[in-house]
Each structure stands twice: as structure tokens, then as C-alpha cells.
Amino acid sequence: MKKHNFNPGPSILPQYTIDETIKAIQNFANTGLSILEVSHRSKEFDAVMDETNALFRELLSIPEGYGVIFVGGGASTQFFHVPYNLLEKKAAYLNTGEWASRAIKEAKLFGEVEVVASSEDKNFTYIPKEYKIPTDADYFHITSNNTIFGTELLEDIDSPVPLVADMSSDIFSRPVDVSKYALIYGGAQKNLAPAGLTFVIVREDVLGKVSRPLPTMVDYRTHIKNNSMFNTPPCVVVYSALMTLRWLKDLGGVKAMEKLNKTKADLLYSEIDRNKLFKGTVAKEDRSRMNVCFVMAPGYEHLEEEFLNFAKGKGMVGIKGHRSVGGFRASLYNALPLESVQALVDCMKEFEAAH
Ligand SMILES: *Cc1c(COP(=O)(O)O)cnc(C)c1O
């Protein structure tokens, strides 16, 4: 039976990425060796890193003056690398969920943190709109897509201070005006590659301003200067990321991807709104295109387990909701085809007809 992969992360990747990674594991760039066993200092791997960097810049239209780096450690490591590099006195944060809360906790180790607004009062089911960004903050931190709670900031906001965004789960899902940001980071395992890779896009003029000493590996300038090869990068994962970027370029880039992502999300949200058995969990204007959260409608709560099993029987994978929301979460990342969303919608319709 065909599987429809709605996993939240690590998550579905393009078949192209998987196939090309397999080929490189068998014979990398005609070296007669596996990419698993070649030096990251080889000219063949150098070319991989260069092309990954170049395609990253091209597909996101990253302006001059920005460094793009690839490191390990996950987005969670960036929760402290960001304040380490940028927080001198005070930083402002918008608390929109679990990941934002974790970023806030780490930043507090480095200085004063002002949480300008939080949606915790309603279990993070919306994105606060009324807040003031303090002009004396060293930076303002947002989480553009809240993977667990299913809300998303679909526009690039204006900030009077350097804007920092965790884009782990929506990077490459839509065009981004990078010039509005000082720094964008994320783990690659949602929309780009297998786990093990973290990307950071940083405007170089915000670096080197804090007075604390920075360990070499923490200092972003180290990685910019060394083309992400100061130490050994996760070579295979970088290769897979490159394959996803080639696939994305072939499909027409982030503009084409945004169109497809809109279609996919609209299809599923329409069904949630139409179907008497289900209801969405977040404010409509803040609905995420990447992670769609929904629960059984009032009166039908007892059917949750039954629907999960029914959907599983139809090939749906990974739709159980996160424990802090309950119900269901369908992640519609770039590589998920429209036909998988259609299959889930059909499944919801069939289940409704049977009840
Ligand atoms: C998954 C996720 C993280 C955590 O990423 P790791 O790479 O596991 O540290 C952080 N932020 C967001 C928005 C995420 O979706």
C-alpha cells in the first residue's frame, strides 16, 4: 500500500533526494568511493559545499553582505548561539510556542530578555499582533512557523532592531524577503534534508559587536570564513540538502512551491471546516501551511482513536497530534505531493460517511 508521509520531522523528502543520496553512497562523483568515506577536504566535496551555498543564495535571493553557513547541533543549538553572538544587553522575543519558549530560556543565560507578547494564554493557538518591539533591544526573535501548534507568520515583518527568525519548519516553503532579517536559522530535517544539519543565514554587519569572548566554534565568523568547513561538516546530509535544492530549483523555486503549498493547505483546511466530525485548533488567520492541527469536533471526541486507526489503514503516516495539542497534525512539507493531501481528505470524508 502507498504510504502518505505526514511526519512532523524528520519528515518526507523528495524521492529525487533519496535516490541521488543512495547513488552517492555507492559511488560519489565517479570517485569509485562512497560519500560516506571521502574527505571533506576533497575537491569533489568542496564542489558540493560550493553549490549548496550558491543554490541556497539563489533560491532565497539572499542579498550581498550575508553569510550562509552549515553546521551541526540542530536549531536547538542556535537557541544559545544566537544570544552568544548578538546579545550584549537585552533581547526581545515573541513567544509563540514550545520552540520559542526554549529559545527564550537559553537567551536568558546571556542577558535581559523582554518577551514582548505571548500566546500561551490560549495554548499558542494564535500569533500575537499587538506588541511593541523595544528600540533598545539588540535583536528581536520570532519563530516564523510553530511546528507543534500549527500557526505561521506568513509575512516578513518590519522590525526597528535586527530581526532574527527560527525558520526550521517553513524555510523554502515561500519567498522570503531576507533583507528584512539580520539572521535566519533552522534545522534542516523538516523541509530540506535528513537530520544532522543546521543552516544559518546572517548579515555580517551584526557580528563582532558583543564584548564577551566567543569560543571559536560558536563565533559565526569562523564558519563564514571557512565556508562551513572549519571542522568536519555532516557531509552526507549536506549532499542530500543539495539534491533537495536542485529538485526545488527544477520545480520553479520557492514561488512555485508557495503556490503548491497554498493549494495543499487550502484543500485540507476546507475539509476540516466542512466535515462535521473535525475542527481546526488555531485562529484562521494564523493557520500554518506546513503543520495543520485539528481535533475531533465537540460530541465526536470518542472517535479520535478510531479515526487514527482508520487513517493508518489507508496508508496515512504521522498524523497523530503532538501531546501538547492532542488530536491530529498533518505536516504538509514541500516534498509532500498534493495527492497525499487528497488521500487524507478522502479518508476524512469516508470516515464521516460511516458516522
Ligand atoms: C524542529 C524544530 C526545532 C528543533 O530543531 P532541532 O534541530 O531538533 O534542534 C526548533 N524550532 C522549530 C521551529 C522546529 O520546528
The ligand as an SDF file (V2000), in Angstrom:
LIG
                    3D

 15 15  0  0  0  0  0  0  0  0999 V2000
   12.0660   21.0690   14.9980 C   0  0  0  0  0  0  0  0  0  0  0  0
   12.2180   22.4640   15.4200 C   0  0  0  0  0  0  0  0  0  0  0  0
   13.2610   22.8760   16.2720 C   0  0  0  0  0  0  0  0  0  0  0  0
   14.2430   21.9210   16.8880 C   0  0  0  0  0  0  0  0  0  0  0  0
   15.1440   21.5030   15.9550 O   0  0  0  0  0  0  0  0  0  0  0  0
   16.3990   20.5690   16.3370 P   0  0  0  0  0  0  0  0  0  0  0  0
   17.1520   20.5600   15.0620 O   0  0  0  0  0  0  0  0  0  0  0  0
   15.8330   19.2520   16.7260 O   0  0  0  0  0  0  0  0  0  0  0  0
   17.1260   21.1960   17.4540 O   0  0  0  0  0  0  0  0  0  0  0  0
   13.3580   24.2250   16.5690 C   0  0  0  0  0  0  0  0  0  0  0  0
   12.4950   25.1200   16.0710 N   0  0  0  0  0  0  0  0  0  0  0  0
   11.4730   24.7620   15.2640 C   0  0  0  0  0  0  0  0  0  0  0  0
   10.5500   25.8040   14.7230 C   0  0  0  0  0  0  0  0  0  0  0  0
   11.3090   23.4190   14.9110 C   0  0  0  0  0  0  0  0  0  0  0  0
   10.3160   23.0690   14.0990 O   0  0  0  0  0  0  0  0  0  0  0  0
  1  2  1  0
  2  3  1  0
  2 14  2  0
  3  4  1  0
  3 10  2  0
  4  5  1  0
  5  6  1  0
  6  7  2  0
  6  8  1  0
  6  9  1  0
 10 11  1  0
 11 12  2  0
 12 13  1  0
 12 14  1  0
 14 15  1  0
M  END
$$$$
